């Protein structure tokens, strides 16, 4: 019984690490996209006449 619990906990830990890495990558990608779109908006601000 203890061996089964040990294997389940090991699998769960590996899954949590994988989800953590995916979350970090998605967060960095979203941040980069937001910075790029903000820079484009600031660049186009000079062309606008209000």
Backbone as numpy.savetxt, mean C-alpha at the origin, in Angstrom:
# Nx Ny Nz CAx CAy CAz Cx Cy Cz
-1.89 -32.99 18.69 -2.71 -31.80 18.69 -1.85 -30.54 18.69
-0.78 -30.55 19.45 0.09 -29.37 19.54 0.77 -29.09 18.20
1.11 -30.14 17.47 1.78 -29.96 16.18 0.84 -29.30 15.17
-0.43 -29.68 15.19 -1.42 -29.07 14.29 -1.56 -27.58 14.60
-1.63 -27.24 15.87 -1.75 -25.83 16.28 -0.52 -25.05 15.83
0.65 -25.63 15.97 1.89 -24.99 15.56 1.89 -24.71 14.05
1.41 -25.66 13.26 1.36 -25.47 11.81 0.34 -24.40 11.42
-0.80 -24.39 12.09 -1.82 -23.38 11.80 -1.30 -21.99 12.13
-0.64 -21.85 13.27 -0.10 -20.55 13.66 1.00 -20.10 12.70
1.80 -21.01 12.23 2.85 -20.68 11.26 2.26 -20.19 9.95
1.22 -20.85 9.47 0.56 -20.44 8.23 -0.11 -19.08 8.38
-0.73 -18.86 9.52 -1.39 -17.58 9.77 -0.36 -16.45 9.85
0.76 -16.71 10.47 1.81 -15.69 10.55 2.35 -15.34 9.18
2.56 -16.33 8.34 3.07 -16.09 6.99 2.05 -15.29 6.18
0.77 -15.60 6.34 -0.28 -14.86 5.63 -0.34 -13.41 6.09
-0.19 -13.17 7.38 -0.19 -11.81 7.90 1.00 -11.00 7.38
2.14 -11.62 7.27 3.31 -10.93 6.72 3.08 -10.59 5.26
2.50 -11.52 4.50 2.22 -11.27 3.09 1.24 -10.11 2.92
0.17 -10.09 3.72 -0.80 -9.00 3.63 -0.16 -7.67 4.05
0.73 -7.71 5.02 1.42 -6.50 5.43 2.28 -5.92 4.32
3.01 -6.77 3.64 3.86 -6.32 2.54 3.00 -5.76 1.41
1.91 -6.42 1.09 1.01 -5.94 0.04 0.42 -4.59 0.42
0.05 -4.42 1.68 -0.50 -3.14 2.14 0.51 -2.02 2.04
1.75 -2.29 2.40 2.80 -1.28 2.30 3.02 -0.88 0.85
3.09 -1.85 -0.04 3.30 -1.56 -1.46 2.14 -0.75 -2.03
0.91 -1.13 -1.68 -0.26 -0.38 -2.16 -0.27 1.04 -1.62
0.12 1.22 -0.37 0.17 2.56 0.23 1.20 3.45 -0.44
2.37 2.90 -0.71 3.42 3.67 -1.38 2.99 4.04 -2.79
2.39 3.09 -3.50 1.93 3.36 -4.86 0.86 4.45 -4.87
-0.08 4.39 -3.93 -1.13 5.40 -3.86 -0.53 6.76 -3.53
0.44 6.81 -2.64 1.10 8.07 -2.30 1.82 8.69 -3.49
2.51 7.87 -4.24 3.22 8.37 -5.42 2.24 8.92 -6.45
1.14 8.20 -6.67 0.14 8.68 -7.63 -0.48 9.99 -7.17
-0.73 10.15 -5.88 -1.29 11.39 -5.37 -0.31 12.55 -5.52
0.96 12.31 -5.29 1.97 13.37 -5.45 2.06 13.79 -6.91
2.04 12.82 -7.82 2.14 13.14 -9.25 0.92 13.94 -9.70
-0.27 13.52 -9.29 -1.47 14.25 -9.71 -1.51 15.64 -9.10
-1.05 15.79 -7.88 -0.98 17.12 -7.26 0.01 18.03 -7.97
1.13 17.48 -8.38 2.11 18.28 -9.11 1.56 18.73 -10.46
0.80 17.85 -11.12 0.18 18.23 -12.39 -0.84 19.35 -12.19
-1.61 19.27 -11.12 -2.58 20.32 -10.83 -1.89 21.66 -10.55
-0.83 21.63 -9.79 -0.09 22.86 -9.50 0.54 23.43 -10.76
1.02 22.56 -11.64 1.61 23.01 -12.89 0.59 23.64 -13.82
-0.61 23.12 -13.85 -1.64 23.65 -14.73 -2.32 24.89 -14.14
-2.05 25.19 -12.89 -2.65 26.36 -12.25 -2.20 27.65 -12.93
-0.98 27.69 -13.46 -0.46 28.88 -14.10 -1.19 29.18 -15.41
-1.73 28.16 -16.05 -2.40 28.34 -17.35 -3.85 28.80 -17.20
-4.40 28.71 -16.01 -5.81 29.03 -15.80 -6.00 30.52 -15.54
-7.06 31.05 -16.11 -7.44 32.45 -15.87 -8.80 32.44 -15.21
-8.87 33.03 -14.04 -10.15 33.05 -13.32 -10.65 34.47 -13.25
